[in-house]
C-alpha cells in the first residue's frame, strides 16, 4: 500500500498530473512486483523557486521530488529501477532536467500501511491483488 508523494515547482494541468500518476502506478507495479489497486500517488505544486537542489544545472527549469513510502522487502535494485523509471518519466513527460529530480524511499512494515478496507501485510514477491 505505497504512498508516492511528489512535489514540484513546475505547474501542470489536472489531466497532466492524472496521466503522470497513472503512469507512476504502472511503473511501481512493474518494478515492485505488485498490482496497482492499492497504490496512492500524490502530486503537490509549490511556487516557482520553492524547491532547491544543489546539483541543479538550471534551477529555473523546474524540479520534482518524490517521497516513496513503501513496504519493506524490496531489493535495492528494485528501488533503484523504480527511481530511474520515475525520473525518466519526468524528463520525458514534463521536460524536467535530470539534475533537478530526486527520489527518497522510506520503508514500513506492512501493518503500518492501511486503507479503509484492509491493513497491509508483509510484502511477498509476485503478490497478486486480492
One Martini backbone bead per residue (centre of mass of N, CA, C, O) as a GRO file, in nm:
protein
  130
    1UNK     BB    1   0.067   0.057   0.028
    2UNK     BB    2   0.167   0.298  -0.133
    3UNK     BB    3   0.320   0.632  -0.101
    4UNK     BB    4   0.346   0.873  -0.368
    5UNK     BB    5   0.520   1.176  -0.324
    6UNK     BB    6   0.489   1.480  -0.500
    7UNK     BB    7   0.701   1.763  -0.575
    8UNK     BB    8   0.650   2.082  -0.751
    9UNK     BB    9   0.752   2.382  -0.965
   10UNK     BB   10   0.573   2.262  -1.205
   11UNK     BB   11   0.318   2.339  -1.383
   12UNK     BB   12   0.006   2.148  -1.396
   13UNK     BB   13  -0.243   1.987  -1.510
   14UNK     BB   14  -0.476   1.767  -1.419
   15UNK     BB   15  -0.423   1.571  -1.660
   16UNK     BB   16  -0.115   1.551  -1.625
   17UNK     BB   17  -0.122   1.439  -1.336
   18UNK     BB   18  -0.293   1.189  -1.389
   19UNK     BB   19  -0.110   1.058  -1.598
   20UNK     BB   20   0.138   1.041  -1.421
   21UNK     BB   21   0.014   0.870  -1.194
   22UNK     BB   22  -0.057   0.624  -1.368
   23UNK     BB   23   0.237   0.569  -1.462
   24UNK     BB   24   0.357   0.531  -1.182
   25UNK     BB   25   0.187   0.287  -1.100
   26UNK     BB   26   0.292   0.103  -1.325
   27UNK     BB   27   0.590   0.117  -1.249
   28UNK     BB   28   0.561   0.009  -0.967
   29UNK     BB   29   0.435  -0.263  -1.036
   30UNK     BB   30   0.666  -0.363  -1.213
   31UNK     BB   31   0.918  -0.321  -1.006
   32UNK     BB   32   0.746  -0.436  -0.730
   33UNK     BB   33   0.550  -0.670  -0.772
   34UNK     BB   34   0.244  -0.551  -0.831
   35UNK     BB   35  -0.041  -0.385  -0.795
   36UNK     BB   36  -0.252  -0.083  -0.837
   37UNK     BB   37  -0.501  -0.066  -0.625
   38UNK     BB   38  -0.298   0.043  -0.364
   39UNK     BB   39  -0.192   0.292  -0.504
   40UNK     BB   40  -0.059   0.610  -0.404
   41UNK     BB   41  -0.085   0.945  -0.552
   42UNK     BB   42   0.095   1.252  -0.509
   43UNK     BB   43   0.050   1.603  -0.629
   44UNK     BB   44   0.244   1.887  -0.562
   45UNK     BB   45   0.246   2.242  -0.562
   46UNK     BB   46   0.482   2.498  -0.593
   47UNK     BB   47   0.641   2.764  -0.611
   48UNK     BB   48   0.856   2.916  -0.772
   49UNK     BB   49   1.148   2.845  -0.582
   50UNK     BB   50   1.047   2.610  -0.362
   51UNK     BB   51   1.292   2.453  -0.485
   52UNK     BB   52   1.605   2.270  -0.403
   53UNK     BB   53   1.921   2.174  -0.567
   54UNK     BB   54   2.263   2.169  -0.585
   55UNK     BB   55   2.291   2.021  -0.887
   56UNK     BB   56   2.158   2.226  -1.052
   57UNK     BB   57   2.180   2.368  -1.374
   58UNK     BB   58   1.853   2.463  -1.381
   59UNK     BB   59   1.661   2.612  -1.141
   60UNK     BB   60   1.422   2.721  -1.356
   61UNK     BB   61   1.315   2.427  -1.484
   62UNK     BB   62   1.243   2.253  -1.253
   63UNK     BB   63   1.099   2.021  -1.013
   64UNK     BB   64   1.122   1.673  -0.867
   65UNK     BB   65   0.994   1.513  -0.578
   66UNK     BB   66   1.019   1.187  -0.405
   67UNK     BB   67   0.815   1.022  -0.165
   68UNK     BB   68   0.860   0.674  -0.077
   69UNK     BB   69   0.617   0.483   0.073
   70UNK     BB   70   0.711   0.152   0.168
   71UNK     BB   71   0.740  -0.167   0.180
   72UNK     BB   72   0.923  -0.391   0.296
   73UNK     BB   73   1.154  -0.604   0.069
   74UNK     BB   74   1.288  -0.453  -0.134
   75UNK     BB   75   1.529  -0.408  -0.337
   76UNK     BB   76   1.767  -0.199  -0.442
   77UNK     BB   77   1.714  -0.258  -0.743
   78UNK     BB   78   1.414  -0.194  -0.743
   79UNK     BB   79   1.431   0.095  -0.640
   80UNK     BB   80   1.618   0.201  -0.862
   81UNK     BB   81   1.441   0.133  -1.106
   82UNK     BB   82   1.205   0.311  -1.022
   83UNK     BB   83   1.352   0.580  -0.996
   84UNK     BB   84   1.449   0.590  -1.292
   85UNK     BB   85   1.167   0.572  -1.421
   86UNK     BB   86   1.049   0.832  -1.296
   87UNK     BB   87   1.268   1.026  -1.399
   88UNK     BB   88   1.222   0.960  -1.696
   89UNK     BB   89   0.929   1.054  -1.705
   90UNK     BB   90   0.986   1.353  -1.623
   91UNK     BB   91   1.163   1.417  -1.873
   92UNK     BB   92   0.954   1.340  -2.094
   93UNK     BB   93   0.675   1.475  -1.993
   94UNK     BB   94   0.810   1.756  -1.834
   95UNK     BB   95   1.101   1.855  -1.904
   96UNK     BB   96   1.303   1.766  -1.679
   97UNK     BB   97   1.587   1.776  -1.528
   98UNK     BB   98   1.778   1.539  -1.385
   99UNK     BB   99   1.918   1.731  -1.164
  100UNK     BB  100   1.599   1.804  -1.053
  101UNK     BB  101   1.589   1.514  -0.921
  102UNK     BB  102   1.416   1.307  -0.658
  103UNK     BB  103   1.448   1.002  -0.452
  104UNK     BB  104   1.278   0.878  -0.152
  105UNK     BB  105   1.295   0.616   0.084
  106UNK     BB  106   1.042   0.457   0.293
  107UNK     BB  107   1.014   0.197   0.521
  108UNK     BB  108   0.754  -0.048   0.597
  109UNK     BB  109   0.556  -0.225   0.762
  110UNK     BB  110   0.264  -0.342   0.663
  111UNK     BB  111   0.071  -0.248   0.916
  112UNK     BB  112   0.138   0.072   0.858
  113UNK     BB  113  -0.055   0.013   0.613
  114UNK     BB  114  -0.373   0.175   0.528
  115UNK     BB  115  -0.708   0.107   0.469
  116UNK     BB  116  -1.038   0.074   0.490
  117UNK     BB  117  -1.022  -0.249   0.384
  118UNK     BB  118  -0.714  -0.258   0.510
  119UNK     BB  119  -0.422  -0.423   0.619
  120UNK     BB  120  -0.115  -0.457   0.582
  121UNK     BB  121   0.130  -0.666   0.462
  122UNK     BB  122   0.367  -0.846   0.392
  123UNK     BB  123   0.582  -0.877   0.148
  124UNK     BB  124   0.554  -1.054  -0.169
  125UNK     BB  125   0.649  -1.204  -0.425
  126UNK     BB  126   0.420  -1.175  -0.665
  127UNK     BB  127   0.179  -1.033  -0.592
  128UNK     BB  128  -0.181  -1.029  -0.556
  129UNK     BB  129  -0.469  -0.896  -0.604
  130UNK     BB  130  -0.767  -0.917  -0.393
   0.00000   0.00000   0.00000
